[in-house]
Amino acid sequence: MQVFEGNIVDVVNKEIFSGKIFVENGVIENIEKCKVDAQNYILPGLTDSNIHIESSMVTPQFFGFEALRHGVIAAVTDPHEITNVCGEAGFNFMLKDAALSPMKIFFGVPSCVPATSFETSGSTIDSLTVKKLLKNEKVVCLSEMMNFVGVINGDKEVLAKIAAAKEIGKPIDGHAPELMGENLKKYAAAGISTDHECYTLEEAREKIKCGMKIQLREGSAAKNMSALAPLLKDFPENIMLCSDDFHPDDLMRGYMFERIKRLLELGYDFFDVLRTATFNPVKHYKLNVGLLQKGDAADFVITSDIKKFDILKVVVDGKILVDNKKVLFEPSPIKPINNFYCKKISVSDIEVKATTPEVRVIKVVDKELITESFIGDAILRNGKLTSDVKNDVLKVVCLNRYNTNSKPAVGFINGFSLKFGAIGSCIAHDSHNIICVGTDDAAIVNCINKIIVNKGGLCISTGQNVFDMPLSIGGIMSNKSCAETAKKYSSLSRLILTLGCKLSAPFMTLSFMSLPVIPKLKITDKGLFDVEKFEFV
């Protein structure tokens, strides 16, 4: 019998009391209210209600190593990225790797692989496959229904996936930025239970009125938590915290408790805030995660106080996994998988012939996934369009990684502010084709070709020199530790600053420039795409 003493934080009954917790075989056998000498606090470990672990660029095991260190004991993950690349094999890879981690990692079945027909992905997951995968005991939901147009218009395949989740009694996550009015009502009525894509309080409140729960997202690129935090005053039971996409360097610096502290500093109720990352997600997704109740799994965090949340111990199923900041387990790398068939390109492949400098331009919005668009001018020289570095109208290229005969799609983008060179990535939501932005064609080609040689990963071309970060798993994840991955990623991010870029998260922002389900203008391997009109332009 294990006995833990301290001030017990009960998020179910919203009280804090002095007492003892008795644990046997990983389960809380009893909780005794009594005076104890210990000054520490015992509270439920935190749960991230929606994250794509692939965005951390490490496998579930290495992700769990860092998450547990920060007191995050559970996560609901949507392996949408690796499934787009490698299909069902990618989904199973994540399940297998996660099973080797003591962190409680639960899965959603990707609902939109591919997200749309307007880009080329590495695989397709149909409704029959979705129905099969939903039966796995580690699967707790149908993930992010991004095809809100299909839901609203009654697409048979989309509705079949939703029906499969309903039949088995698992919730359906949403993904519908800026959706409001009658279309929102149709979307919610189909059974969509959450949304993490709200940008305004008005949008979030309307979704709550339609019966949806709102996830306050604080990721590496999209940060909506502060803007939507006032929802906690009126709808605390309908709010959960999530990361969505979280890069390795950010994960090393801190995680969910940092967000909890910020919300508490803003004056929101202690229990309302804490329940967004404990009680609310556990109940919504019916997770086998303890909430410090008799009969629960012994899952909790011991801290020195409830303002700083300095973590002393992390306990999962009765096992002490973190003790005085030392993680007491070691991840084991497993055999990588990939799906990459692409040949090198030349400068002539990305030349744009024109008679006028006028172009349609993607306008980046820092710290957001949405973009704007405008009509601007590139430089017209010898009948060909090139980047206008002075006015920050740069060439952007997206190349299909799955076909050796593919041709690059070329457009123009504003907001990266590069003064020279190019940056490229094979992390390009959701199909993870190669995307690159640069000041000149040679730098862009050098960057893309290095990614092709590496079969994925990140790259920076400064002109003569190329700096890269290979990612051996699907071209989007490393088989190394989060610390190693974060160090390399941080060095590349600092290098981007020397090229003139001022974006908060350049690689993360670049990765969403090819996502044709978030407004307004994006570029896929098939061309420039107007998300609002849902057509190529």
C-alpha positions as CSV (number, residue, x, y, z in Angstrom):
1,M,0.0,0.0,0.0
2,Q,1.3,3.4,-1.0
3,V,0.4,6.5,1.0
4,F,0.6,10.1,-0.3
5,E,0.0,13.0,2.1
6,G,-0.7,16.6,1.4
7,N,-3.4,19.2,0.5
8,I,-5.7,17.4,-1.9
9,V,-7.2,19.4,-4.7
10,D,-10.6,17.9,-5.5
11,V,-11.7,19.1,-8.9
12,V,-14.9,17.1,-8.8
13,N,-16.3,18.6,-5.6
14,K,-14.3,21.9,-6.0
15,E,-12.6,21.8,-2.6
16,I,-9.1,21.6,-1.2
17,F,-8.5,19.6,2.1
18,S,-5.7,18.1,4.1
19,G,-5.5,14.3,3.9
20,K,-4.0,11.1,2.8
21,I,-4.4,9.1,-0.4
22,F,-4.1,5.3,-0.2
23,V,-3.0,3.5,-3.4
24,E,-3.1,-0.2,-4.1
25,N,-2.3,-1.8,-7.5
26,G,-2.4,1.5,-9.2
27,V,-5.9,2.4,-7.9
28,I,-7.0,4.9,-5.2
29,E,-8.3,2.6,-2.5
30,N,-9.3,5.4,-0.1
31,I,-8.9,9.1,0.6
32,E,-8.8,10.2,4.2
33,K,-9.5,13.7,5.3
34,C,-7.1,14.4,8.2
35,K,-4.4,16.9,9.3
36,V,-0.9,16.1,7.9
37,D,2.4,17.8,8.2
38,A,3.1,17.9,4.4
39,Q,2.7,21.3,2.9
40,N,2.6,20.2,-0.7
41,Y,-0.5,19.9,-2.9
42,I,-1.8,16.8,-4.7
43,L,-3.9,17.5,-7.8
44,P,-5.0,15.6,-10.9
45,G,-2.5,15.4,-13.7
46,L,-3.4,17.5,-16.7
47,T,-4.9,16.4,-20.0
48,D,-4.4,18.0,-23.4
49,S,-7.8,17.7,-25.1
50,N,-6.5,17.9,-28.7
51,I,-3.0,17.6,-30.0
52,H,-1.3,16.3,-33.1
53,I,1.8,14.7,-31.5
54,E,3.5,14.8,-34.9
55,S,3.7,18.6,-34.6
56,S,6.2,18.1,-31.8
57,M,8.4,16.4,-34.5
58,V,9.0,13.4,-32.1
59,T,7.3,10.1,-31.6
60,P,4.6,9.5,-28.9
61,Q,7.2,7.9,-26.5
62,F,9.6,10.9,-26.7
63,F,6.6,13.3,-26.5
64,G,5.4,11.5,-23.4
65,F,8.8,11.8,-21.8
66,E,8.6,15.7,-22.0
67,A,4.9,16.0,-21.3
68,L,5.1,14.0,-18.1
69,R,8.0,16.1,-16.9
70,H,5.5,19.0,-17.1
71,G,2.7,17.3,-15.3
72,V,0.7,16.4,-18.4
73,I,-0.3,12.8,-17.9
74,A,-2.8,12.3,-20.7
75,A,-3.6,13.6,-24.2
76,V,-6.2,13.0,-26.9
77,T,-4.2,13.0,-30.1
78,D,-5.3,13.0,-33.7
79,P,-2.6,11.2,-35.8
80,H,-4.0,13.0,-38.8
81,E,-0.6,14.0,-40.1
82,I,1.2,10.6,-40.3
83,T,-2.1,9.0,-41.5
84,N,-2.2,11.4,-44.4
85,V,1.3,10.4,-45.2
86,C,1.3,6.7,-44.6
87,G,-2.4,5.8,-44.2
88,E,-3.6,3.1,-41.8
89,A,0.0,1.9,-41.4
90,G,0.8,5.4,-40.0
91,F,-2.1,5.3,-37.6
92,N,-0.9,1.9,-36.4
93,F,2.6,3.1,-36.0
94,M,1.4,5.8,-33.6
95,L,-0.6,3.3,-31.6
96,K,2.3,0.9,-31.3
97,D,4.7,3.6,-30.2
98,A,2.3,5.2,-27.8
99,A,1.8,1.7,-26.1
100,L,5.4,1.8,-25.1
101,S,4.9,5.1,-23.1
102,P,3.6,5.3,-19.6
103,M,1.8,8.5,-20.5
104,K,-1.9,7.9,-21.2
105,I,-2.2,8.7,-24.9
106,F,-5.7,8.3,-26.4
107,F,-6.5,8.5,-30.0
108,G,-9.0,10.0,-32.4
109,V,-9.6,8.4,-35.8
110,P,-8.7,11.0,-38.5
111,S,-12.0,11.9,-40.2
112,C,-10.5,13.7,-43.2
113,V,-7.7,11.8,-45.0
114,P,-7.3,13.6,-47.3
115,A,-8.7,16.8,-45.8
116,T,-10.1,17.7,-49.3
117,S,-9.7,16.6,-52.9
118,F,-7.8,19.8,-53.6
119,E,-4.4,18.5,-52.6
120,T,-2.6,15.2,-53.0
121,S,-2.1,13.1,-49.9
122,G,-0.3,9.8,-49.4
123,S,-3.4,7.9,-48.5
124,T,-7.2,7.8,-48.2
125,I,-9.1,6.6,-45.1
126,D,-12.7,5.8,-46.1
127,S,-15.7,5.3,-43.9
128,L,-15.2,1.5,-43.7
129,T,-11.7,2.0,-42.4
130,V,-12.9,4.7,-40.0
131,K,-15.5,2.3,-38.6
132,K,-12.9,-0.4,-38.1
133,L,-10.4,1.9,-36.4
134,L,-13.1,3.4,-34.0
135,K,-13.3,0.0,-32.4
136,N,-9.8,0.1,-30.9
137,E,-9.9,0.5,-27.1
138,K,-7.4,3.4,-27.3
139,V,-9.6,5.3,-29.6
140,V,-12.0,7.8,-27.9
141,C,-13.4,9.9,-30.7
142,L,-13.7,10.7,-34.3
143,S,-11.3,13.5,-34.8
144,E,-11.6,16.9,-36.4
145,M,-14.3,16.9,-39.0
146,M,-12.7,19.5,-41.2
147,N,-14.9,18.9,-44.2
148,F,-17.7,21.1,-42.8
149,V,-18.9,21.7,-46.3
150,G,-19.5,18.0,-46.7
151,V,-21.3,17.8,-43.4
152,I,-23.6,20.7,-44.4
153,N,-24.3,19.4,-47.9
154,G,-24.9,15.9,-46.7
155,D,-22.0,14.1,-48.3
156,K,-22.7,10.4,-48.0
157,E,-19.1,9.4,-47.1
158,V,-18.8,12.1,-44.5
159,L,-22.1,11.3,-42.9
160,A,-21.1,7.6,-42.9
161,K,-18.0,8.4,-40.8
162,I,-20.1,10.4,-38.4
163,A,-22.7,7.6,-38.2
164,A,-20.0,5.1,-37.3
165,A,-18.9,7.2,-34.4
166,K,-22.4,7.7,-33.1
167,E,-23.1,4.0,-33.4
168,I,-20.3,3.2,-31.1
169,G,-21.0,6.1,-28.8
170,K,-17.8,8.1,-29.3
171,P,-17.8,11.9,-29.6
172,I,-17.0,13.7,-32.8
173,D,-14.5,16.6,-32.8
174,G,-15.1,19.6,-35.0
175,H,-12.9,21.9,-37.1
176,A,-14.9,24.8,-38.6
177,P,-13.2,28.2,-38.5
178,E,-15.5,31.2,-38.9
179,L,-18.6,29.0,-39.4
180,M,-21.7,30.7,-38.0
181,G,-25.4,31.1,-38.7
182,E,-27.6,28.4,-40.4
183,N,-24.6,26.4,-41.6
184,L,-23.2,26.2,-38.1
185,K,-26.6,24.9,-36.9
186,K,-26.5,22.2,-39.5
187,Y,-22.9,21.3,-38.7
188,A,-23.6,21.0,-34.9
189,A,-26.9,19.2,-35.4
190,A,-25.0,16.5,-37.3
191,G,-23.4,15.5,-34.0
192,I,-20.2,17.6,-33.9
193,S,-19.4,18.2,-30.3
194,T,-16.3,20.4,-30.1
195,D,-14.4,23.1,-31.9
196,H,-10.8,24.5,-31.4
197,E,-10.8,26.9,-34.4
198,C,-12.7,29.9,-33.0
199,Y,-11.1,33.3,-33.5
200,T,-13.7,35.5,-31.8
201,L,-15.9,35.4,-28.7
202,E,-19.0,35.9,-30.9
203,E,-18.2,32.8,-32.9
204,A,-17.4,30.7,-29.8
205,R,-20.6,31.8,-28.0
206,E,-22.7,30.9,-31.0
207,K,-21.1,27.4,-31.2
208,I,-21.7,26.9,-27.4
209,K,-25.3,27.8,-27.9
210,C,-25.4,25.1,-30.6
211,G,-24.3,22.6,-28.0
212,M,-20.6,22.4,-28.8
213,K,-17.7,22.6,-26.4
214,I,-14.9,25.1,-27.1
215,Q,-11.3,24.2,-26.8
216,L,-9.0,27.1,-26.0
217,R,-6.0,26.6,-28.3
218,E,-2.6,27.7,-27.3
219,G,-0.2,26.1,-29.8
220,S,3.1,27.2,-31.4
221,A,1.5,29.2,-34.2
222,A,-2.2,29.6,-33.3
223,K,-2.8,31.2,-29.9
224,N,-6.5,31.9,-29.1
225,M,-6.6,31.2,-25.4
226,S,-6.3,34.8,-24.2
227,A,-8.9,36.1,-26.6
228,L,-11.4,33.3,-25.7
229,A,-10.7,33.1,-22.0
230,P,-13.8,35.3,-21.0
231,L,-15.9,32.2,-21.9
232,L,-14.7,30.8,-18.6
233,K,-17.0,33.2,-16.8
234,D,-20.2,32.2,-18.5
235,F,-19.6,28.7,-19.7
236,P,-16.9,27.0,-17.6
237,E,-18.3,23.5,-18.0
238,N,-18.1,23.9,-21.8
239,I,-14.4,24.8,-22.0
240,M,-11.3,22.7,-22.5
241,L,-7.6,23.6,-23.1
242,C,-5.7,22.2,-26.0
243,S,-2.5,22.7,-28.0
244,D,-3.5,21.4,-31.4
245,D,0.1,21.9,-32.8
246,F,3.0,22.3,-30.5
247,H,6.7,22.4,-31.6
248,P,9.5,20.7,-29.7
249,D,11.2,23.9,-28.5
250,D,8.0,25.1,-27.0
251,L,7.4,21.7,-25.4
252,M,10.8,21.9,-23.7
253,R,10.0,25.3,-22.2
254,G,6.7,24.4,-20.6
255,Y,3.3,23.0,-21.3
256,M,-0.2,23.0,-19.8
257,F,0.6,24.3,-16.3
258,E,2.0,27.5,-17.9
259,R,-1.4,28.1,-19.5
260,I,-3.2,27.3,-16.2
261,K,-1.0,29.9,-14.4
262,R,-1.7,32.6,-17.0
263,L,-5.4,32.1,-16.7
264,L,-5.3,32.2,-12.9
265,E,-3.2,35.4,-13.1
266,L,-6.0,36.9,-15.2
267,G,-8.3,36.4,-12.3
268,Y,-10.4,33.4,-13.4
269,D,-11.8,31.0,-10.9
270,F,-9.2,28.4,-9.7
271,F,-11.5,25.3,-10.2
272,D,-13.0,26.6,-13.4
273,V,-9.5,26.9,-14.8
274,L,-8.2,23.6,-13.5
275,R,-11.2,21.7,-14.8
276,T,-10.5,22.8,-18.4
277,A,-7.5,20.4,-18.3
278,T,-8.8,17.8,-16.0
279,F,-12.5,17.2,-15.3
280,N,-13.9,18.6,-18.5
281,P,-11.8,16.6,-21.1
282,V,-11.9,13.4,-18.9
283,K,-15.7,13.4,-18.8
284,H,-16.2,14.6,-22.4
285,Y,-14.0,11.8,-23.9
286,K,-14.7,9.3,-21.2
287,L,-11.0,8.8,-20.5
288,N,-9.6,6.3,-18.1
289,V,-7.8,9.0,-16.3
290,G,-8.0,9.5,-12.5
291,L,-9.5,12.6,-10.9
292,L,-8.5,11.9,-7.3
293,Q,-11.6,10.1,-6.4
294,K,-11.9,6.8,-4.5
295,G,-11.8,3.9,-7.1
296,D,-10.0,6.1,-9.7
297,A,-6.7,5.3,-11.3
298,A,-3.9,6.8,-9.2
299,D,-3.0,9.6,-11.6
300,F,-1.8,12.8,-10.0
301,V,0.8,15.5,-9.7
302,I,2.4,16.7,-6.4
303,T,3.5,20.3,-6.4
304,S,5.0,22.6,-3.9
305,D,2.2,25.2,-4.2
306,I,-0.8,26.0,-6.5
307,K,0.5,29.3,-7.9
308,K,3.9,28.3,-9.2
309,F,3.0,24.6,-9.8
310,D,6.6,23.6,-9.2
311,I,6.3,19.8,-9.9
312,L,7.8,17.5,-7.3
313,K,6.3,14.2,-8.4
314,V,4.2,12.8,-11.2
315,V,2.3,9.6,-10.6
316,V,0.4,7.5,-13.2
317,D,-1.4,4.3,-12.3
318,G,0.4,4.5,-8.9
319,K,3.8,4.6,-10.5
320,I,6.1,7.5,-9.7
321,L,7.3,8.5,-13.2
322,V,8.8,11.9,-12.4
323,D,10.6,12.6,-9.1
324,N,12.2,16.0,-8.5
325,K,12.2,16.7,-12.2
326,K,13.9,13.5,-13.1
327,V,11.9,11.3,-15.5
328,L,12.1,7.7,-14.5
329,F,11.6,5.9,-17.8
330,E,13.5,5.8,-21.1
331,P,11.9,5.8,-24.6
332,S,12.9,3.1,-27.1
333,P,13.1,4.2,-30.8
334,I,11.2,2.0,-33.2
335,K,11.7,1.3,-36.9
336,P,10.7,4.4,-39.0
337,I,8.1,4.4,-41.8
338,N,7.8,6.8,-44.7
339,N,6.1,7.4,-48.0
340,F,8.2,9.7,-50.3
341,Y,8.5,9.5,-54.0
342,C,9.7,12.7,-55.6
343,K,12.5,13.7,-58.0
344,K,14.7,16.8,-57.9
345,I,13.5,20.0,-59.7
346,S,15.3,22.7,-61.6
347,V,14.9,26.5,-61.8
348,S,12.9,26.2,-65.0
349,D,10.2,24.1,-63.2
350,I,9.3,27.1,-61.0
351,E,9.5,29.9,-63.6
352,V,6.3,31.9,-64.1
353,K,5.8,33.4,-67.5
354,A,3.6,36.6,-67.6
355,T,2.9,39.8,-69.4
356,T,1.9,41.8,-66.3
357,P,3.4,42.0,-62.8
358,E,0.0,41.8,-61.2
359,V,-0.5,38.7,-59.0
360,R,-2.8,37.4,-56.3
361,V,-0.9,37.3,-53.0
362,I,-1.4,35.2,-49.9
363,K,-1.1,37.5,-46.8
364,V,0.2,35.8,-43.7
365,V,-1.3,36.7,-40.3
366,D,1.3,36.2,-37.5
367,K,0.2,33.8,-34.7
368,E,-2.9,32.8,-36.7
369,L,-3.6,30.0,-39.2
370,I,-5.9,32.1,-41.3
371,T,-4.6,34.2,-44.1
372,E,-5.8,37.2,-46.0
373,S,-5.2,38.0,-49.7
374,F,-4.7,41.0,-51.9
375,I,-3.7,41.8,-55.5
376,G,-0.1,43.1,-55.7
377,D,2.9,43.2,-58.0
378,A,5.8,40.8,-58.3
379,I,8.8,41.8,-60.4
380,L,8.4,41.2,-64.2
381,R,11.7,40.6,-65.8
382,N,12.2,39.2,-69.3
383,G,8.6,37.9,-69.4
384,K,9.0,36.1,-66.1
385,L,7.8,36.9,-62.6
386,T,10.2,36.9,-59.7
387,S,10.0,37.9,-56.0
388,D,9.8,41.5,-55.0
389,V,12.0,41.4,-51.9
390,K,11.6,45.1,-51.2
391,N,7.8,44.9,-50.9
392,D,7.8,41.4,-49.4
393,V,6.0,39.7,-52.3
394,L,7.9,36.4,-52.4
395,K,7.5,33.3,-54.5
396,V,6.0,30.3,-52.7
397,V,6.2,26.8,-54.1
398,C,4.3,23.6,-53.2
399,L,5.4,20.3,-54.7
400,N,3.7,16.9,-54.5
401,R,6.0,14.5,-52.6
402,Y,4.1,11.3,-53.6
403,N,4.6,11.3,-57.4
404,T,7.9,11.4,-59.4
405,N,6.2,13.1,-62.3
406,S,4.6,16.0,-60.4
407,K,5.1,19.6,-61.3
408,P,5.4,22.4,-58.7
409,A,2.6,24.8,-58.0
410,V,3.8,28.4,-57.8
411,G,2.3,31.4,-56.1
412,F,3.2,34.6,-54.2
413,I,3.1,35.3,-50.5
414,N,3.5,38.3,-48.2
415,G,4.5,38.3,-44.5
416,F,7.7,36.3,-44.4
417,S,9.9,39.4,-44.9
418,L,12.9,37.4,-46.1
419,K,15.7,39.5,-47.4
420,F,17.6,36.7,-49.0
421,G,17.5,32.9,-49.2
422,A,14.6,30.4,-48.8
423,I,13.0,28.2,-46.1
424,G,11.3,24.9,-46.9
425,S,9.5,22.1,-45.1
426,C,7.9,18.8,-45.7
427,I,5.7,19.5,-42.7
428,A,2.8,21.0,-44.7
429,H,-0.7,20.4,-43.4
430,D,-2.4,18.3,-44.1
431,S,-0.9,16.2,-46.8
432,H,2.7,17.1,-46.0
433,N,3.9,17.9,-49.5
434,I,6.9,20.1,-49.8
435,I,6.4,23.8,-49.3
436,C,9.0,26.5,-49.7
437,V,9.1,30.3,-49.8
438,G,12.1,32.3,-51.0
439,T,13.6,35.4,-52.4
440,D,15.1,33.8,-55.6
441,D,14.5,30.7,-57.7
442,A,17.9,29.2,-57.1
443,A,17.6,29.3,-53.3
444,I,14.1,27.8,-53.5
445,V,15.3,25.0,-55.7
446,N,18.3,24.3,-53.5
447,C,16.0,24.1,-50.5
448,I,13.4,21.8,-52.1
449,N,16.0,19.5,-53.5
450,K,17.7,19.0,-50.1
451,I,14.3,18.0,-48.7
452,I,13.9,15.5,-51.5
453,V,17.3,14.0,-50.9
454,N,16.4,13.7,-47.2
455,K,13.0,12.3,-48.0
456,G,11.4,15.0,-45.8
457,G,12.2,17.4,-43.0
458,L,13.1,21.1,-42.8
459,C,15.6,23.1,-44.8
460,I,17.1,26.6,-45.1
461,S,19.0,27.9,-48.1
462,T,21.0,31.0,-47.5
463,G,22.2,31.1,-51.1
464,Q,25.4,29.1,-51.3
465,N,24.8,27.1,-48.1
466,V,22.1,24.7,-47.1
467,F,21.1,23.9,-43.5
468,D,18.8,21.0,-43.0
469,M,17.0,18.8,-40.4
470,P,16.1,15.4,-41.7
471,L,13.0,13.8,-40.2
472,S,13.1,10.0,-40.8
473,I,9.5,9.1,-39.8
474,G,7.1,10.1,-42.5
475,G,9.3,13.0,-43.3
476,I,7.6,14.8,-40.4
477,M,9.0,13.2,-37.1
478,S,12.4,12.4,-35.7
479,N,13.4,9.2,-33.9
480,K,15.5,11.2,-31.5
481,S,14.7,12.8,-28.1
482,C,12.7,15.9,-27.8
483,A,15.7,17.7,-26.4
484,E,17.9,16.8,-29.4
485,T,15.1,17.7,-31.8
486,A,14.3,20.9,-30.1
487,K,18.0,22.0,-30.1
488,K,18.3,21.4,-33.9
489,Y,14.9,23.0,-34.6
490,S,15.8,26.1,-32.4
491,S,19.1,26.6,-34.3
492,L,17.2,26.6,-37.6
493,S,14.6,29.0,-36.2
494,R,17.3,31.4,-35.1
495,L,18.9,31.2,-38.5
496,I,15.7,32.2,-40.2
497,L,15.8,35.5,-38.2
498,T,19.1,36.3,-39.9
499,L,17.3,36.1,-43.3
500,G,15.0,38.9,-42.1
501,C,11.9,37.0,-41.1
502,K,10.0,38.4,-38.1
503,L,7.3,35.8,-37.7
504,S,6.8,34.3,-34.2
505,A,7.0,30.7,-35.6
506,P,8.1,30.8,-39.3
507,F,8.2,27.0,-39.9
508,M,4.9,26.5,-38.2
509,T,3.3,29.3,-40.1
510,L,4.8,28.0,-43.4
511,S,3.3,24.5,-42.6
512,F,-0.3,25.9,-42.7
513,M,0.1,27.8,-46.0
514,S,-1.0,24.7,-47.9
515,L,-4.0,23.8,-45.7
516,P,-7.1,24.3,-47.9
517,V,-9.6,24.2,-45.1
518,I,-8.7,27.4,-43.2
519,P,-9.5,30.7,-44.9
520,K,-8.7,32.6,-47.0
521,L,-6.1,31.9,-49.6
522,K,-3.7,28.9,-49.6
523,I,-1.5,27.0,-52.0
524,T,-1.6,23.2,-52.5
525,D,0.4,21.1,-54.9
526,K,-2.5,21.5,-57.3
527,G,-2.6,25.3,-57.3
528,L,-3.7,28.5,-55.5
529,F,-6.9,27.8,-53.6
530,D,-9.6,30.2,-52.3
531,V,-11.0,28.5,-49.2
532,E,-14.1,30.7,-49.0
533,K,-15.1,30.0,-52.5
534,F,-13.8,26.4,-52.2
535,E,-12.2,26.6,-55.6
536,F,-8.9,27.1,-57.4
537,V,-8.2,30.7,-58.5
